[in-house]
Amino acid sequence: MSRNPYAPAVHAVLKPHGFAKIPGLEWRREADGYLDQIHLQSCGLDRTVTVNIFIRDLATKGLLERITAGIQGGLYYSVRRRIRSFVSVYDKWWARDDPEGPQEVAQLLRDHALPFLDSMHSDEAMISEMRRIIGDRWWGDTNARLDLALLLWRTGRAAEACETLRVSPKRIPENWKAQIEAVRRFVCETPSPPPPADAGRGTEPTA
């Protein structure tokens, strides 16, 4: 286990819920067709830590990888939260030597992060959260927008998926432009499958 004093407390909370520690201060689990990850982020400059919560729909991830084969970057998560966001609009970093810090973080994981991840294991929950992330900004979060378009397509809403990517930003890296265009062509030109009988859980892509 890492020397980070918060790691044992985080591990004790996550292990009973199916999370496995991976290299670095990260824990992952696959459940219900989703990849959940907890990241204990450390800042060496002021010796503080915080916790990031990530989730990815594996069926949408697989579909995106097939559509953008050869131009997609590494793994990313379309839904991301900082642990303090569940209880406050203000971010928080805990001092590594804060005697109350590990237990405070553990309590936030138990009371908020884990229930949040469990609640996100459905198509509609993911769509709602990605719409929240994108918000009213001109383009919003590119990762969330791509996954949102594909998830809308997968759940029988091809027209809405196409509209999500109708206009793309100009000042982005070329590989991102190619990826967005590949997804846009797919959702706009490929007939959407029938909506799944059980839209509550992640469903396998049909393309």
Sequence and secondary structure as in RCSB ss.txt:
>XXXX:A:sequence
MSRNPYAPAVHAVLKPHGFAKIPGLEWRREADGYLDQIHLQSCGLDRTVTVNIFIRDLATKGLLERITAGIQGGL
YYSVRRRIRSFVSVYDKWWARDDPEGPQEVAQLLRDHALPFLDSMHSDEAMISEMRRIIGDRWWGDTNARLDLAL
LLWRTGRAAEACETLRVSPKRIPENWKAQIEAVRRFVCETPSPPPPADAGRGTEPTA
>XXXX:A:secstr
  S TTHHHHHHHHGGGT EEETTTEEEEEETTEEEEEEEEEETTTTEEEEEEEEEEHHHHHHHHHHTTTT  S 
  SEEEEGGGGT SS   EETT TTHHHHHHHHIIIIIHHHHHHT SHHHHHHHHHHHHTTSSS  HHHHHHHHH
HHHHTT HHHHHHHTSS  SSS HHHHHHHHHHHHHHHHS      S TTS      
